[in-house]
Amino acid sequence: MTSALMRFSIPATAQSRVRQLVEATNARAAVHHLSAYTLDFSEPFLANYRDLDGRVIGKRPTVTVSISGDVPRHQGWTVIARLDHDEEGETITSLFPGLPEQDAEVARQYRAIENFCHGCAVARHRTATYLARHENGEIKQLGTTCVEPYTGLPIKGLQALWRFGTLKDSDWDGNEGGIPADLRVPVIEVLRVTAAIVTMDGRFYSRSEQWKDTAPTADTVETYFFGRNAPMDWRAAIDADPDAPSTAAAVREWAVQGYGSLSDYRHKVGQLAKGETVDPRHLPTLVSAIAGWYRDQEKEAAERAAQNSRPQGTVGERITTTATVTTVIELEGRTYGYQTQRRRLVKFQDPQGNVFVWFSSAGTVPDQGDEVELTGTVKDHSIYGETAQTVLTRCRVAAREPAAA
């Protein structure tokens, strides 16, 4: 017997559908007394997934399918190909599924005779004929109704087995053109793209800041990976950032260090960063790791600079300085009659590392990270931990004007 072997890859989620199709095909072939084919799946592995433009956007669990069996033979005859004849006189050769290469080459070299059958020798219009080969090398082109009388092989059983040849090229995604539900995106790629986008935008934007003109960073990262209409030159600019890979590696190391932390957020980010790939639905959480990493970097830098903090001005003096907001803490409000006054502790740090403290009852205060021009009256000089602080009152805070080019 000549053995047939078909091997191809499919998404791991399609295994049950392939199994059902193979079982149904075997059942139909068995009706015509043809041997069943065996089916085997490999262990799942991650394979590249490409979008409609051929760009790799992630990976998905994949398995290799192996379908094997015996090519049907009777009295030395095997059917090795189907010849489809179109209206323009062209012939398309379809090999019997899993046909060995030596038989496949014979079928490819055969010069088909349109509308001809060696069995009945009747010339009439035929949309398809079959190529039969004897073990002695003889080849016959046969019409559909002549295959079984001439070779002894059941044409309907052969047509059933021919379905195996369509499995390889079938669309197993089942996602109607969207992103596959089992798609995975490489963690280091997500962090690299995030680092480049943060550099491009000038800072990280959370989804709670959607009222601002810039899109949230997580949305921009999703557009890079999944946006079909994203400009190619925009993606190219992100990919060209030379510092993004090293930043991504540092952020991942920082995130992994938080795995097992008492903080649910740090633990979750660490769990995501430990993996090689991430589910797209968890991408916003992973993207936010870069904001945490930057905060820690700024905090460490501020703490180092604060070691040089010195008391500024004299009590009662009105002073002005440029500074960055390092801390905003909500304090217990003060109640006056039926009204409660909101109070917050705001800390600033100037470029020399000097620390300023303001206990604010103002309606609005700057956000952490804002660079401002701070004017206030020196109320006190204090020590917090080992850091000298200048306590201010009656403060006026203005957004810092960007330096002239």
N, C-alpha and C positions, 0 to 999 in steps of 0.2 A: 504494500500500500504506500501511496505518496502522502506525506504529512503536510498539512497546511498550518501556518502559524501567522496570527495577526497580533501586533503589539502596538499600543498607542496610549497616550495619557489623557486623563479626564479629571475634572474637579472631584475631590473626594466626596462631595455631596451628591454626585451623580451615580454612585455605585449601585444603589438599589434599582435605579431605572435601567442601567445596563444589564443587571442581573435578570430583571423581568423580561427584557427584550431577548436575551440569549435563551432563557427558558422557553419563551413563546416560540422562538425560531426552532429550537430543538424539538418541541412538541409537534410542530407542523412537519418537520423533516421526518420524524418518527412515523407519521401516518403513511409516508411513502417508503418506509423501511430503510431509511438512511441513518447512519450512526450519529449519535449526539456528539456535540463539541464540548470541550471542557473550558471552564472559565476560572481565571485566577487574578487576584489583585495584589499588587505590591503593598508594602507598608507606606503610609502617607509621607510625603515630603513636600517642602515648600518650593514652588516654581514661580518664575516671574509672570506677572499679569500685565498685559499691555492694553492701553486705551485704543480708541479708534484710529489714532494717529501713529500707533506703533510705539508710543513712549511707555517705558516701564514705570508704573505708578505704585507697584506693591507686589506682594506675593500672596499665593493662596495655597491651601492644602491640596495636594494632587496625588493621584495614584496612577500606576502603570497597569493597563489592562492587557492580559494575555489570553487569547482565544485560540485553541488548538484542536485539531482533529484530523481525520483522514479524508483526503480528497476522494469523493465517490468514484468508484471504478467498477466496470462490469465487462468481463471477457476481454480485458486489455484496453478498453476504451475509457477515456476521461474527457470531460468537457472543460476546456481550459480558458475560454473567453466568450463573452457576448459581444456581437458586433451590431451597434445601433446605427442605422442608416437614416440620414436626414433628407429633406426634400431637395437639397442642393447637391446631392451626390457624395457628401462627405460621410466617412465611416468613423465612429468613435469606438475604440476597443476598451472594454471593461474586463479586466482579468478576474478569474475566479478568486474569491477572497483567500488570502494566505498562500497563493500558488507559489511553489518553489521557483527560484530565479531561472533555472534552465528551461522550464516550461513557459515561464513568462516571456522569455526572450523569443521563443518560437512564435508565440502569439503576436508579439510586436512586429516581427518580420513578415508575417503572413500578409499577402496582398489580397484583400477582400474582393469578391465578385458581387457586385450589386444585384439584388433580386434573384440570386441563384442558390439552389440547394442541391448538393451532391446526392441526397437521398432519393428525392422524387424527380430530380432533373426538370422540374417545372419552373419556367421563368415567369414570375408574377411579382407584384409589388409587395415588398416585405419591409416592415419597420425595424425588424431585428432578426438576426440569424445567430447561430452558435457555432463555435469552433471546437470540433472534437479531435482528439489525438489518440492514436493507438500506440501501444508500447513498442510496436515495430517501427514507429516513426511516421506512419501514414496519417495524413491530416484530411479531415472532411469539414466542409462548411454546410451546416444543416439548418433548415427552417425549423421553427418552433414545433410543428406537429411531427417532424421527422426525427427529432432527437431521440425519443424513447424507442420507436420501432427499430432505429438503426443501431443505437448503442446499448439499449436495454436499461438506460438510466432514466428515472422519472423526472420529466421536465419541471413539474410543479414542486417537487422536492428540491431540485437544484435552484429554482427561483427563490425558494424560502431561504436556503443557505446563502444566497447572494446578498441577503439583507445584512449579513455580517460586514460586508464591505462598506456599508453606509455609516456604520457606527463611528468609525474613525473621524469622519468629517462632519459629524452631527454637532449642532450647537447645544452644548450641555450647560450653558450658563444659567438660562432660565431667569435672567434678571431684566428682561425687556429693555436692554440698552443702558441700564443703570449700573451702579457699582455693585459687584457681587457681595452678598451678605457675609461671605467667609473671607473677604479680602483682608490681608494683613499688610501693614506698612512698616518698613524697617525703622526701628527706634532712632538710630543714629542719623538717618536721613531726615526724619521729622525735626530733630533738634538742630541739624545743620540748616535746614530751610528756615526754621524759626529764628535762629541767630542772625541769619542774613536779613530777614524781614525786619527784625527789631533794629538792626543797624540802619536799614533803608528808611524806616519810619521815624527813627530817632529815639524811640522808646517802646516799651510793651504796652499794648492797649487791651484791657480786659473787656469782657462783654457787658459789664456794668457801666462802661463808658461809651455806650453806643450813641449817646446824645452828642458826642464830639464828632468832628468832621472826618476823622480817620476811622477806617473799619477796624473791628477787633482783630487782634493778631491771630487768634485761632481761626477766624473766618478767612483771613488772607492765606494762612497755611493750607487750609482745606481747598481754597481756590487753586493754589499752586499744584496740588496733587490731583484734584478731581474736576477743576473747572475746564470745560471743553472749549470755552471761548477766551481763555486767558492768553494774552499776547505772548508770542514766543520770545520776543526781545526782553520782556519783563522777566520771564523765567530764566533767560540767559544771564540777565544782570544778577539775579539771586545766586545762580550757580557759580558766578565769577567771583563772589566774595572770598578773598583769600584767607580771612581770619575765621570764617564760619566753622570749618571743621574742628579747629582747636577749641573754639568756644563750646561747640556741641559736646566734645569729649569731656570738658571740664564740668559742664552742666550735668551730664550723665553720671559722672563720678559723684558729684554733690548729691544728686537725686538718690542714687543707690545707697549712699551713707544713711539716708533717712529711712531705709527699709527696716521695719521692726520698731520704729519710733512710736512713742505714746501719742503723737499727733496723728490723727487719722489721715490728714492730708499728706503729710510727709511719708507715711507708710504707703499710701496708695500710689503716690508718684514714684516712690522707690520700687514698688512692685512692678509698675509699668516699665521703668527704666531698666530693670534687671533682664527683661525679655529681649529677644532679638527683634521681634516685631510687635506691633500694637494694632488692636482693632480700631478702625476709624471712629467708632462712637466714643472711644476713650481718648481720642487725639487732643481735644481741648484741655483735658487734665494734664497730659504730658507736655503740651505746649506751655502751660503755665509754669512749668518748672524753671524756665529761664528767668521769669520774673522773681521767683524765690531766690535763685542763684544770684541775681543782680542785687537783691536786697541784702543778702548776706555779705556780698562783696562790699557794698557801700557801708554796711554796719561795721564790718571789720576795719575798713579804711577810716570811718568816723571815730571808732574807738582808739585806733592808733593815733589819729590826729588829736583826739581829746586829751591824750596824755600831755600835750603841750598847751592845754587850755590855761589861760591866765585871766584874772579879774579885769574887766574893762570899765574904764571911766570911774567916776566917784559918785557916791550916793547923792541923788538929786540932780545929777547931770543928764542932759538930754543928748543921746548919742545916735548916730546913724551908721549902719554897716550893711554890706551885702552878705547874704547868708543863704544856706539851704535848710529847708525844714527836714529834720531828722526823725521827729516823733510827734504824733498827735494822739493824746490819750483823753478819753471821755471821763470826766469826773462827776461825782454826785452833785446834782443841781441844788441850788439854794431856793427855798420856797418863801415867797413874800405874799401873804394873804392867800389868794387863790391862784397865784401865778408862780411858776417855777422858772428860775433863771438857769439857763444852760451854761456849764463851765467846762473848759478843756485846758489841758496842759499841753503847751506847744514848745518844742525845743528846736533851736536853730544852731547852726555851726557855720562860722565864717571860714574863708580859705586858709586861715592860719591855724584852725582847729579850735578856736575859742568857742565856748558853749554859752548860749543865751537861753533863758527860761522865761516863758510868759504864761501866767495863769489868766486865761482869757474868758470873758463873759460876753464877747462880741457875738453877733448873730452868725457871722461867717469867719472861718479861719482858713489859711492856705492848706493845701494837701501835702502829705508827706512826699518829699522829693522835689517840691517846688523851689525854684530859685527866686529869692525876693530881695527887695530893699527894705530893711527893717529899721524903724526909728522908734525909740522908746526912752523912758526915764529910768535911770538906774535906781532900783529900790533896795537891793541888797547884794552882797557877795556871799556865796555859800559853797560848801563842799558836798558833793554827792558821790559816795564811794571814795574814790581817789581823784575825782575830777572837779576842778574849780569851775563854778558856774556864776554867771552874771544874771541876776534876776531883774527883769524889766517890768514896767507897768505903763499904762496909757500908751500902748503900742499902736503904731500905724504901719501897716504892711502893704507894700505895693509890688506888683509883678516886676521882676527885674528886666530892664531893657536889654535886648541883645547887643553884644559888643559890635561896634562898627567894623566893617570889613577893612 
